[in-house]
Amino acid sequence: MKSIVQLIVALSLTLSTAKSDEAACAEALLWTLVALEKRAQQVGANAVIKIVSYYQKVEMSSATQFECHVGNVIVRVVLKGELVTIVGE
């Protein structure tokens, strides 16, 4: 059983200098996932579910892909998910 705590949007901006686009996107994804985890802990949730890419408020759902935008200097990944508390039955 789970109770929904709240929806959250997390954004990561990382520097893309001296990295391939793929490496820069992977790093930005990692930092965005860390931000979701930290926010869940702050509000007492123990899981983040239904995570989707949420660039410019447009959802993209995939089990294997995410949306990443690489500029000259900044790499941007935006994710949205539900912070929940999962309790045993």
N, C-alpha and C positions, 0 to 999 in steps of 0.2 A: 504494500500500500504506500502511496506517496501523497504528500500535500504540496501544492505549488506555493512557493514563497514569492517569486516574482520573475518577470521577464527581464533580461539584461542584454544590452548591446555593448560589446567591447571592441575597441579600436587599437591597433598597433601601428605605430609609425617607426620604421627603422631606417637606418642609413644604408644605401645600396652601394657605396663606394667599395671598390676592389673585391666585389663578389659577383658571381654569375646571378642572373635573374632568378634561377631556380633556388640557389642557396639563400638569396635574400628573401624570397617568398617563404621558404621553409622556416627561416629564423623569425620572420614576422608572424607566421602562423603559431609558432611555439609561444612567443610572447603574448599573443592574443589569448591563447588557451590558458596560459598562466594567469592572465588578468581575470578570466572567467572563474577560474578556480579560487583565486584570492577573494573575489567578490562573494562567491558562494560561502566561503568560510566566514566572511565578515557578517553575513546576515543569518548565520546558523544553518545554512543548507549543507547537505552532504553529497549533492550530485548536481551536474548540469546536464540536461537532456534536450533533445530536439535542436541540436546546434546546426545552424545554417549560415552560409555566407550572407552578408546583408549590406553589400556595397550600394551606396546612394539609395538606401531604403528599399532595395529590390532583393527579395530572397532567392537564393540558389541552393537547393538541397542536393547533396550527393554524399555517398558513403566514401568516395575515394578522391574527390576533387574539391577545391575551394577557389574562391575568386581572390586574386592578388593583382594589385596595380603597381607597376614599377615606373617611377619617374626618374629624372636625372639624378636625384639625390635621395628621395624618399620612397620607401616601399610601404604600401598600405594594405592591411587586411582587416576587415570588419566582420565580426561574427555576432550572431544573436542566438540566445538559448534561454531555456527555462531553468531557474534555480529551484531545486526541490529538496525536500527532506524525505528520504525513503526510510520507512520504518518496517520492521518485521511483522509478520502476521501472528 
